[in-house]
Amino acid sequence: MKEAALYMHHAEKDPLEAKKIAHDTAKRIESRELKLLELVQSLGEYLTDDDTTVRAKAIGYLSAVLGELGPKSLSRQQVPVITQFLSDRLEDETGLKEVATGLTSLTKMNFFGNAEATRIMAALLGVDLPKHPPTTRFAVLTLIDALMSGNRDALKAMGDKFVTGLADLVGGEKDPRNLMILFSVMKVILVEFDIVRHTELMFDIVYCYFPITFRPPPDDPYGITAQDLKNRLRECIASTHYFAGQVFPSLIEKLDSTSQNVKMDVLQTMAACALSYGPTTMSAQSSQLWDAVKFEVLNSAGEDDLANEALQTLKAIATCLSKGLTTVPPANTPLARYLKAIVKECLELLKEPQQKQAKPAGQILATVATASAPACAFIIQSTLPALLLIYSDAGIIAKQRALMQCLNRFFESAIAVYGSWTDVSAAPGIENPLEEHREKLFGIYSQALMGSNKEETSFRLTAMRGLGKLCDIRRFLADNEIGMVVQYLDEIALDREEKDEVRDEALQNLRKISKFKSSLIMQITFPAFMAQLPDSEQESKEENKPYLGTLEALAKLSLERPVFEVLLTRLLNKLEVVLSAGSGPEYPRAILATILHVLQQRSQSTLEDTKAYYNRLIPPLLTKTVVPLVAGGSAVLADDSVLDVTGRLVRIITHELDAENQEMVMRSVFELFVNHSPSNIITENAGIVASTFRPLDKDASKEAAGSTVILTSILAASRREISLPVERVPSFLAHIIELAQTPKSAAHRLSLLRLIALVINKWTTTADSVAVKEQSQALLSSISNMEQLRILFWIATALLLRGDKYGSEVMLHLVELLSHAELGATAARGFAVLLGHDEFLNAENFAVVRLLYKQRVFSQCVPQIIDMFKKADSQTKPNLLTALSNILRSVPSTIITASLPSLLPLLLQSIELHDADVKAATISTLEITILENADVVKEHVAGVITRLLKAACDRGEEGNTPAVRKSALRCLRAFPGKLRGELLLPYKRTVLKQLQLALDDPKRTVRKEAVDTRVKWWALGEPDE
Amino acid sequence: MENLQNANPTILNLSDLPTRKPTASTKPKSALTSLAPSYANDPFAPSSVPELVSDDSEDDDSVVESIDAQEIYDLVSTMCDPEHPITLGELAVVNLDHITVQDDPEELTGLITLEFTPTITHCHLATVIGLGLVVRLQQALPPRFRIDVRCREGTHTTDRQLNKQLADKERVMSALENETLMGLVGKMIETCK
């Protein structure tokens, strides 16, 4: 057997080769070329060698071969023989790891049975395991784990011998990887084995690890976290109620620990035990647990993690004691006894509801009440009468308010137990315990909201929230009662004398009610709100009926589909009325903006919906917009500001249509704008429109030209696959570019520029690209005005987005223009367009957007800018810095970081420019840099701090607007904690001294930033930090 | 939990504490009024005002907002009590009515007085609270202000003695050298918003 010698030769130096040798041997055994017995015999001489490593390696060879064998390879006769052979080797502890690994492989054989398992286990129990290294122990534990999952009955049959023996075997284990196995083995033993006589021994083995304080080493190859160990150990501790007598006293003791982590672990373990030990066990423990855990809640400020965990522990005990109960618990049940003590103590504290411990007392009651319907019933029945009495005797409003907050928590518990209207799960069998007090509660809360002084803001807000929650409890208030609440809320929301926060809260509650009782909103709220809308702008002014607030409120309530349908109908009717009264553009715009707002808020609407909205909204609206332009009448809808909203509506609705419908819309809009044939977008006077409406003519009126936004919107919303219904895309494009050189208004200009970009990005083919190139080249070579500059920037953007190389060429020309005497400054600002987000030109609107396009722009532009900067004159430098700041503003900071060393000198100069925008952008880049990658700034700390201090404190310098001062202060605040203290300490005095100037800033918000920044610097190097 | 002197003090509700009335610029703008036409923002125009800068519309330095009692209150009311994780405002240790500001633009110096009220009359932490208030105000106010922090008369068994200590500059200075004391003060200031 040369293989054995070869394997042993390679075992350490070349494990891969060794494995291959073992694999080959295994293949030979499987093909019966070699007998396993022969292999064992061939090891004979090595197994008696005096050198222990030789013996271990020999067994290692056998184990490795076994590991490569399939489960069917060994016969019914071979398995016991090999088992016996290897088990005997366990006495020679030198090869323990290899033997254990081999045995683990054996357990996977088909003919491995309980007899073999017992034999191995018996032999294992004789091993002195703790003296072996962790990896060896790991192999043994893996073997035990394998036996536990494959031959559990055999181990059980070994009885006490196994249980006590195992305790000796694994005692004192410390390695985290081994503990993970040990804990899962122990859990099986605790749950399934007969351990009653050894409870104490088992407890000692497991509990000695609590609390886990393990911290994984930084290069831990196994990725085991403290949390993994905690979870497994917790499962062990919680697995048998026999531990209860020892676990709880010890956990209670550990609750006194000063470590937050340990306390959290204790509370979570208590909860896990409570949930698993069962009501009989827990009934004996519940009172001492309550006495111990309550302090964690009562003495906290109420919101911290520890208090929350303690609340969950108290709840878990109630959950456990509720098992099997389906009625209000009778007084002699463990649950009633547990809750009685809680109720007694908490009620006492709630007698003074304004004091600190009242809030946590209320939280305890409310949280425990969510444990089960019986617990909820018991707590509410035994506290509510007393609480209502405290309320009526309170005398002062602040006290009533504090109590109401406690009641509001009870309502939340009722929602948790009984569900809200939108829940579909089954309700508990016990009647809602609040039912008994329904009228009283409704009365008190209604009175508090509607019958108290309007100045009592927080009191009424609390009452309103409470009413909202009462409405939300499933099948609790009747529809007429919820209707009353809706009326109250309407009244408040429409009352302009109410404070904003009160009106907002009313709206929010109405919004919530609209989710489960939308009919009430439509029947009660809509008529009330619509009645507040004036019929004309004149009426709005004369009768003091501002429409914006009402429209906004309506928008907030109309997110549910049925409500939106009603809103749409009513608002379109209102628009009709307003237009016929001869209105200016503001009111119609606001009405359309309301519809737009709701559509923007609504989650993905179905296509079916959208088609209906399209038909109801778009053609009628466009008809009303266009027809007056050709046939006379009020052209108010063709005002730029209204058309802007109309365009967005058209885009958002068209976007949701399917391809077929989009194609139809595209054809119609081209008939209207380009082909001058009757279009079905126009529902009346289509003939006159077709013969006279010429928005894309050079001499079109300003209004007609302005309506181009409709065409642009539809192109923006449409899929690329839908072809443009024009003969030649390049000629169409050329025409638009021509128009864009003489726009008639800002709105018209933007529509045309977007149109150019959309056509180039979405609809030019490779064949067209030559034409695009020619048209751009013509502009570039003769550039003389701002309009041409704008067109070039939009062309570049459209090309860069789709990853077109020619785009980079245009862009680099634009960078060169930064030194142009007249156009340089404008070009610098234009770089905001190149990387900015456009509402119409983006991936969501089917534009081609290449990944990493921002990176590409950055890496092509920035080096050239830096290069130009070195040679630039003083007039060009600001342009370069402005362009740079516009690029940096839109590029993810991860991209910037790599180039920062070369950029930083430029950034520092940018802060000194007298342009507020550039300053602010630069400072915010710096701030992000410091927060995310402070080391880059390390060598420039002095320069950065000096300049920031100047920007923050020198109010005389032009460009240091309050906003710039604030961002400079925020940026200074980012330093401490991000850079090592000793780098900053030299500047501490200067910073603190200089910032005194900012403390006297005329603007309050600046002073606030200065205070916060000073505190941060002041604490620098303090012993407490 | 160590023994607390006053484990269950009365707490004011946050929403009942005095606050500055929101000005037009701090109020969240409504969705409809803030819907600017898309063509209104022209990045090429020199006057373009990106969001970064425009977040306060009163971006005008000629309107001076002077330091008032509410501002002082806001500086100290979110400080934390040394005994509870609750703010001095909620515990009514500091009250807006007990703060005065004298800041005459004609004068070179101003004066701020703040009287605080310990939660119980024998609170041994009153000195720490007083010291904390002094430190906070010294840090947060321009040096032209003289700061007078005192315990409100009749609210503490030793208020005279205490006020003498707080008024004594040298004793305050030496207290600031004390690391334990400054540790406590640092904790109080940590929670400031």
Contacts between the chains, C-beta under 8 A, distances in Angstrom:
chain1	res1	chain2	res2	distance
A	295	B	1	6.2
A	299	B	1	5.1
A	299	B	4	7.8
A	299	B	7	7.1
A	300	B	85	7.4
A	301	B	84	6.9
A	301	B	85	3.9
A	301	B	86	6.0
A	304	B	85	7.7
A	349	B	8	7.7
A	352	B	8	7.9
A	352	B	10	7.6
A	354	B	10	5.0
A	354	B	11	6.4
A	354	B	12	7.9
A	355	B	8	4.9
A	355	B	9	6.7
A	355	B	10	5.2
A	355	B	11	6.9
A	356	B	7	7.7
A	356	B	8	5.2
A	356	B	9	5.4
A	356	B	10	7.4
A	356	B	11	5.2
A	356	B	84	7.0
A	356	B	86	6.9
A	357	B	7	7.5
A	357	B	8	4.7
A	359	B	11	7.7
A	398	B	12	7.7
A	398	B	13	6.9
A	398	B	16	6.8
A	401	B	13	6.6
A	402	B	13	7.1
A	457	B	15	6.9
A	458	B	13	5.6
A	458	B	15	3.9
A	458	B	16	5.3
A	461	B	15	7.0
A	500	B	22	7.9
A	500	B	27	7.1
A	548	B	30	6.6
A	548	B	32	5.5
A	548	B	33	6.0
A	549	B	30	7.4
A	551	B	32	6.1
A	552	B	30	5.1
A	552	B	31	6.3
A	552	B	32	5.1
A	555	B	31	7.0
A	555	B	32	7.3
A	590	B	32	5.9
A	593	B	32	5.2
A	593	B	35	5.2
A	594	B	32	6.5
A	596	B	35	7.6
A	597	B	31	5.2
A	597	B	32	6.4
A	597	B	35	7.5
A	640	B	37	6.8
A	640	B	39	7.0
A	641	B	37	5.3
A	644	B	37	4.1
A	644	B	38	5.9
A	644	B	39	6.6
A	645	B	35	7.3
A	645	B	37	8.0
A	648	B	38	7.7
A	745	B	39	7.7
A	746	B	39	4.4
A	746	B	40	7.4
A	746	B	42	6.4
A	747	B	37	6.9
A	747	B	39	4.2
A	749	B	39	7.2
A	750	B	38	6.4
A	750	B	39	4.3
A	750	B	42	7.9
A	786	B	44	6.6
A	789	B	44	7.4
A	790	B	44	5.9
A	793	B	44	7.9
A	825	B	46	7.2
A	826	B	44	5.4
A	826	B	46	8.0
A	829	B	43	5.7
A	829	B	44	5.4
A	829	B	45	7.5
A	829	B	46	7.1
A	829	B	48	6.8
A	830	B	43	6.6
A	830	B	44	5.5
A	832	B	43	4.2
A	832	B	50	7.6
A	833	B	43	5.4
A	833	B	44	7.7
A	836	B	43	6.9
A	839	B	38	6.3
A	889	B	50	7.9
A	889	B	52	7.9
A	916	B	53	5.8
A	917	B	48	7.5
A	917	B	49	7.4
A	917	B	50	6.2
A	917	B	52	7.4
A	917	B	53	6.1
A	920	B	50	7.9
A	920	B	52	4.9
A	920	B	53	5.1
A	921	B	50	7.7
A	921	B	52	6.5
A	924	B	52	6.5
A	955	B	61	6.5
A	961	B	53	6.6
A	961	B	59	5.5
A	961	B	61	7.7
A	962	B	56	6.3
A	962	B	59	5.6
A	962	B	61	6.7
A	963	B	52	7.3
A	963	B	53	4.5
A	963	B	54	7.6
A	963	B	55	6.6
A	963	B	56	6.5
A	963	B	59	6.1
A	964	B	53	7.4
A	967	B	52	7.8
A	996	B	142	5.8
A	996	B	143	5.8
A	997	B	142	7.9
A	999	B	140	6.7
A	999	B	141	6.1
A	999	B	142	4.5
A	1000	B	142	3.8
A	1000	B	144	7.3
A	1002	B	61	5.9
A	1002	B	63	7.5
A	1002	B	64	4.1
A	1002	B	65	6.3
A	1003	B	61	7.2
A	1003	B	65	6.0
A	1004	B	65	4.5
A	1004	B	71	6.5
A	1005	B	56	6.6
A	1007	B	67	7.5
A	1007	B	71	7.5
A	1011	B	75	6.8
A	1011	B	139	7.2
A	1011	B	140	4.3
A	1012	B	192	7.8
A	1014	B	139	5.8
A	1014	B	140	7.1
A	1015	B	139	6.4
A	1015	B	140	7.8
A	1015	B	189	6.4
A	1015	B	192	6.8
A	1018	B	139	5.9
A	1019	B	186	6.7
A	1022	B	182	7.3
A	1022	B	186	6.3
A	1023	B	179	5.7
A	1023	B	182	7.9
A	1023	B	183	7.3
A	1024	B	182	7.6
A	1024	B	183	5.3
A	1024	B	186	4.9
A	1024	B	187	7.8
